[in-house]
Amino acid sequence: MNKTGARSTAREAALQLLYALEASGEPEPHVLQTFWRETPGDPEGRPYAEQLFSGTLSRLSEIDERIREASDNWRVERMSRVDRNVLRLGTYELMERQDVPRAVIIDEAIELAKRYGSEGSGKFVNGVLERVATELGRTEPQGPAEGESP
């Protein structure tokens, strides 16, 4: 599988991991172990999925604050579990992955929101992540990085 496919699959796995953690209340290591046992997934994307999952959790309060500020004071706790966790992943990537273009991060998050969220999830995620990216100074209008799709 190419890098683009592996990263897309990794983002999807990271979303599922965050969702499972929140839904189960189990500790992070248990969720990871159970998830990979039940969903072997793409071995090429697994390290990126785990990085996104653990990185998001390590900065969760800062991420949630950025989402809250960018979503016109929506309470993060009141968002749907899917929207909230897609936003968390996208915000983490915008904060930490300067090697991945803003447009790629936001487009991938929108696709996850459309696939797993409600009818309005894609638009909601797009609007919030655009604001988060701008607040972070992620305004690069560059093309995709090597191996990434636009």
Short mmCIF file of the C-alpha atoms (twelve columns), coordinates in Angstrom:
data_MODEL
# 
_entry.id   MODEL 
# 
loop_
_atom_site.group_PDB 
_atom_site.id 
_atom_site.type_symbol 
_atom_site.label_atom_id 
_atom_site.label_alt_id 
_atom_site.label_comp_id 
_atom_site.label_asym_id 
_atom_site.label_seq_id 
_atom_site.Cartn_x 
_atom_site.Cartn_y 
_atom_site.Cartn_z 
_atom_site.pdbx_PDB_model_num 
ATOM 1   C CA . MET A 1   0.000   0.000  0.000  1 
ATOM 2   C CA . ASN A 2   1.317   3.461  -0.783 1 
ATOM 3   C CA . LYS A 3   1.947   6.146  1.812  1 
ATOM 4   C CA . THR A 4   -1.283  7.997  0.992  1 
ATOM 5   C CA . GLY A 5   -3.417  4.919  1.506  1 
ATOM 6   C CA . ALA A 6   -1.535  3.951  4.644  1 
ATOM 7   C CA . ARG A 7   -2.033  7.393  6.196  1 
ATOM 8   C CA . SER A 8   -5.734  7.469  5.316  1 
ATOM 9   C CA . THR A 9   -6.177  4.032  6.833  1 
ATOM 10  C CA . ALA A 10  -4.159  5.133  9.866  1 
ATOM 11  C CA . ARG A 11  -6.398  8.167  10.402 1 
ATOM 12  C CA . GLU A 12  -9.449  5.942  10.235 1 
ATOM 13  C CA . ALA A 13  -7.922  3.524  12.762 1 
ATOM 14  C CA . ALA A 14  -6.955  6.413  15.072 1 
ATOM 15  C CA . LEU A 15  -10.539 7.703  14.949 1 
ATOM 16  C CA . GLN A 16  -11.841 4.249  15.813 1 
ATOM 17  C CA . LEU A 17  -9.333  3.990  18.669 1 
ATOM 18  C CA . LEU A 18  -10.365 7.356  20.133 1 
ATOM 19  C CA . TYR A 19  -14.022 6.415  19.781 1 
ATOM 20  C CA . ALA A 20  -13.437 3.030  21.462 1 
ATOM 21  C CA . LEU A 21  -11.484 4.624  24.307 1 
ATOM 22  C CA . GLU A 22  -14.243 7.110  24.982 1 
ATOM 23  C CA . ALA A 23  -17.048 4.560  24.640 1 
ATOM 24  C CA . SER A 24  -15.424 1.849  26.766 1 
ATOM 25  C CA . GLY A 25  -13.702 3.868  29.464 1 
ATOM 26  C CA . GLU A 26  -10.919 1.270  29.386 1 
ATOM 27  C CA . PRO A 27  -7.267  2.323  29.796 1 
ATOM 28  C CA . GLU A 28  -5.360  3.371  26.678 1 
ATOM 29  C CA . PRO A 29  -3.089  0.262  26.521 1 
ATOM 30  C CA . HIS A 30  -6.076  -2.074 26.821 1 
ATOM 31  C CA . VAL A 31  -7.947  -0.257 24.040 1 
ATOM 32  C CA . LEU A 32  -4.899  -0.444 21.758 1 
ATOM 33  C CA . GLN A 33  -4.315  -4.132 22.431 1 
ATOM 34  C CA . THR A 34  -7.970  -5.068 21.959 1 
ATOM 35  C CA . PHE A 35  -8.337  -2.952 18.815 1 
ATOM 36  C CA . TRP A 36  -5.302  -4.418 17.051 1 
ATOM 37  C CA . ARG A 37  -6.276  -7.945 18.056 1 
ATOM 38  C CA . GLU A 38  -9.798  -7.519 16.629 1 
ATOM 39  C CA . THR A 39  -8.879  -5.232 13.711 1 
ATOM 40  C CA . PRO A 40  -5.400  -6.098 12.427 1 
ATOM 41  C CA . GLY A 41  -5.636  -3.322 9.846  1 
ATOM 42  C CA . ASP A 42  -2.837  -2.128 7.607  1 
ATOM 43  C CA . PRO A 43  0.580   -2.910 9.128  1 
ATOM 44  C CA . GLU A 44  2.123   -0.006 7.190  1 
ATOM 45  C CA . GLY A 45  -0.299  2.491  8.739  1 
ATOM 46  C CA . ARG A 46  -0.293  1.109  12.276 1 
ATOM 47  C CA . PRO A 47  2.622   3.220  13.615 1 
ATOM 48  C CA . TYR A 48  1.010   6.415  12.290 1 
ATOM 49  C CA . ALA A 49  -2.354  5.415  13.781 1 
ATOM 50  C CA . GLU A 50  -0.761  4.828  17.175 1 
ATOM 51  C CA . GLN A 51  1.137   8.118  16.953 1 
ATOM 52  C CA . LEU A 52  -2.084  10.008 16.166 1 
ATOM 53  C CA . PHE A 53  -3.977  8.226  18.957 1 
ATOM 54  C CA . SER A 54  -1.333  8.666  21.661 1 
ATOM 55  C CA . GLY A 55  -0.378  12.165 20.545 1 
ATOM 56  C CA . THR A 56  -3.984  13.323 20.585 1 
ATOM 57  C CA . LEU A 57  -4.477  11.925 24.081 1 
ATOM 58  C CA . SER A 58  -1.257  13.503 25.355 1 
ATOM 59  C CA . ARG A 59  -2.465  16.995 24.370 1 
ATOM 60  C CA . LEU A 60  -6.198  16.485 24.824 1 
ATOM 61  C CA . SER A 61  -6.954  19.480 27.042 1 
ATOM 62  C CA . GLU A 62  -5.091  21.886 24.724 1 
ATOM 63  C CA . ILE A 63  -6.736  20.322 21.669 1 
ATOM 64  C CA . ASP A 64  -10.211 20.572 23.194 1 
ATOM 65  C CA . GLU A 65  -9.605  24.215 24.094 1 
ATOM 66  C CA . ARG A 66  -8.574  25.013 20.510 1 
ATOM 67  C CA . ILE A 67  -11.689 23.249 19.207 1 
ATOM 68  C CA . ARG A 68  -13.891 25.113 21.697 1 
ATOM 69  C CA . GLU A 69  -12.459 28.466 20.626 1 
ATOM 70  C CA . ALA A 70  -12.811 27.651 16.923 1 
ATOM 71  C CA . SER A 71  -16.357 26.318 17.151 1 
ATOM 72  C CA . ASP A 72  -18.098 29.456 18.371 1 
ATOM 73  C CA . ASN A 73  -18.057 28.268 21.958 1 
ATOM 74  C CA . TRP A 74  -19.664 24.916 21.289 1 
ATOM 75  C CA . ARG A 75  -19.017 22.705 24.265 1 
ATOM 76  C CA . VAL A 76  -16.799 19.885 23.066 1 
ATOM 77  C CA . GLU A 77  -18.645 17.504 25.373 1 
ATOM 78  C CA . ARG A 78  -21.920 18.280 23.553 1 
ATOM 79  C CA . MET A 79  -20.581 17.426 20.089 1 
ATOM 80  C CA . SER A 80  -21.283 13.982 18.710 1 
ATOM 81  C CA . ARG A 81  -18.600 11.460 19.626 1 
ATOM 82  C CA . VAL A 82  -17.604 11.110 15.957 1 
ATOM 83  C CA . ASP A 83  -17.370 14.857 15.274 1 
ATOM 84  C CA . ARG A 84  -15.482 15.481 18.504 1 
ATOM 85  C CA . ASN A 85  -12.874 12.811 17.790 1 
ATOM 86  C CA . VAL A 86  -12.455 13.724 14.121 1 
ATOM 87  C CA . LEU A 87  -11.841 17.312 15.246 1 
ATOM 88  C CA . ARG A 88  -9.367  16.135 17.865 1 
ATOM 89  C CA . LEU A 89  -7.394  14.136 15.302 1 
ATOM 90  C CA . GLY A 90  -7.395  16.947 12.771 1 
ATOM 91  C CA . THR A 91  -6.376  19.505 15.379 1 
ATOM 92  C CA . TYR A 92  -3.554  17.298 16.606 1 
ATOM 93  C CA . GLU A 93  -2.251  16.844 13.062 1 
ATOM 94  C CA . LEU A 94  -2.478  20.575 12.383 1 
ATOM 95  C CA . MET A 95  -0.525  21.252 15.580 1 
ATOM 96  C CA . GLU A 96  2.121   18.565 15.257 1 
ATOM 97  C CA . ARG A 97  2.534   17.496 11.645 1 
ATOM 98  C CA . GLN A 98  4.034   20.415 9.762  1 
ATOM 99  C CA . ASP A 99  5.119   17.921 7.085  1 
ATOM 100 C CA . VAL A 100 1.484   17.265 6.137  1 
ATOM 101 C CA . PRO A 101 -0.204  20.125 4.282  1 
ATOM 102 C CA . ARG A 102 -3.156  21.863 5.904  1 
ATOM 103 C CA . ALA A 103 -5.446  20.962 2.989  1 
ATOM 104 C CA . VAL A 104 -4.630  17.258 3.258  1 
ATOM 105 C CA . ILE A 105 -5.332  17.170 6.989  1 
ATOM 106 C CA . ILE A 106 -8.635  19.013 6.628  1 
ATOM 107 C CA . ASP A 107 -9.766  17.036 3.557  1 
ATOM 108 C CA . GLU A 108 -9.028  13.728 5.288  1 
ATOM 109 C CA . ALA A 109 -10.921 14.852 8.399  1 
ATOM 110 C CA . ILE A 110 -13.920 15.894 6.292  1 
ATOM 111 C CA . GLU A 111 -13.969 12.486 4.611  1 
ATOM 112 C CA . LEU A 112 -13.903 10.711 7.982  1 
ATOM 113 C CA . ALA A 113 -16.696 12.959 9.258  1 
ATOM 114 C CA . LYS A 114 -18.813 12.249 6.184  1 
ATOM 115 C CA . ARG A 115 -18.187 8.503  6.434  1 
ATOM 116 C CA . TYR A 116 -18.847 8.104  10.159 1 
ATOM 117 C CA . GLY A 117 -20.772 11.196 11.239 1 
ATOM 118 C CA . SER A 118 -24.147 12.719 10.544 1 
ATOM 119 C CA . GLU A 119 -25.324 14.579 7.458  1 
ATOM 120 C CA . GLY A 120 -23.852 17.906 8.588  1 
ATOM 121 C CA . SER A 121 -20.616 16.529 10.031 1 
ATOM 122 C CA . GLY A 122 -18.440 17.259 6.997  1 
ATOM 123 C CA . LYS A 123 -19.369 20.947 6.887  1 
ATOM 124 C CA . PHE A 124 -19.043 21.318 10.654 1 
ATOM 125 C CA . VAL A 125 -15.591 19.684 10.737 1 
ATOM 126 C CA . ASN A 126 -14.450 21.759 7.762  1 
ATOM 127 C CA . GLY A 127 -15.473 25.038 9.388  1 
ATOM 128 C CA . VAL A 128 -13.903 24.270 12.756 1 
ATOM 129 C CA . LEU A 129 -10.633 22.898 11.369 1 
ATOM 130 C CA . GLU A 130 -10.253 25.829 8.961  1 
ATOM 131 C CA . ARG A 131 -10.438 28.160 11.991 1 
ATOM 132 C CA . VAL A 132 -8.059  25.990 14.030 1 
ATOM 133 C CA . ALA A 133 -5.564  25.953 11.143 1 
ATOM 134 C CA . THR A 134 -5.738  29.724 10.742 1 
ATOM 135 C CA . GLU A 135 -5.304  30.255 14.500 1 
ATOM 136 C CA . LEU A 136 -2.248  27.991 14.397 1 
ATOM 137 C CA . GLY A 137 -0.814  29.977 11.491 1 
ATOM 138 C CA . ARG A 138 -1.188  27.013 9.129  1 
ATOM 139 C CA . THR A 139 -1.935  29.089 6.046  1 
ATOM 140 C CA . GLU A 140 0.400   27.376 3.603  1 
ATOM 141 C CA . PRO A 141 -1.226  27.313 0.167  1 
ATOM 142 C CA . GLN A 142 1.325   24.739 -1.040 1 
ATOM 143 C CA . GLY A 143 0.618   21.576 -2.941 1 
ATOM 144 C CA . PRO A 144 0.580   18.179 -1.256 1 
ATOM 145 C CA . ALA A 145 3.701   16.767 0.330  1 
ATOM 146 C CA . GLU A 146 5.335   13.822 -1.337 1 
ATOM 147 C CA . GLY A 147 3.111   10.789 -1.053 1 
ATOM 148 C CA . GLU A 148 0.044   12.753 0.055  1 
ATOM 149 C CA . SER A 149 -3.046  13.318 -2.016 1 
ATOM 150 C CA . PRO A 150 -4.432  16.835 -2.417 1 
# 
